[in-house]
Amino acid sequence: MVHTKKEREDRMMQSTALIKFTRSEVQLLINSLHMSISTVVPCVENGEWKKPYEKIQKDLINITEQFIEKEREININVKKEESGTNNPAECYDCSD
């Protein structure tokens, strides 16, 4: 995507915010964006108005994938701790 100099300058001037959402809240946002994007707007021929919403939706989908990956990592670590495979202190001498 090619941005004009003005678009790049505008982007650098924008403030950002850190907002905390749960996984289910992110999914609700994705669903809402999907409904908005799929809406047919009369008298609008090109889909330019959809692009910022599609970008946000894509970002939220990536965030959801990160949630899933983090949950997998947590589950793997919990299983390792429960089985003792990640805790050498619980190992015993197999030569008996």
JOBEL-V384194 format. One record per pair of residues at least 6 apart in sequence whose ideal C-beta (glycine too) atoms are under 7 Angstrom apart, sorted by the first residue. I is the first residue (numbers start at 1). J is the second residue. D is the distance in whole Angstrom. If there is no record, write none. Layout:
I_J_D / I_J_D
This chain:
23_64_7 / 23_67_5 / 26_60_5 / 26_63_6 / 26_64_6 / 27_64_7 / 29_60_6 / 30_57_6 / 30_60_5 / 30_61_6 / 30_64_7 / 33_53_5 / 33_56_6 / 33_57_4 / 34_57_7 / 36_53_6 / 37_50_5 / 37_53_5 / 37_54_6 / 37_57_7 / 41_49_7 / 80_86_4 / 81_87_7 / 84_90_4
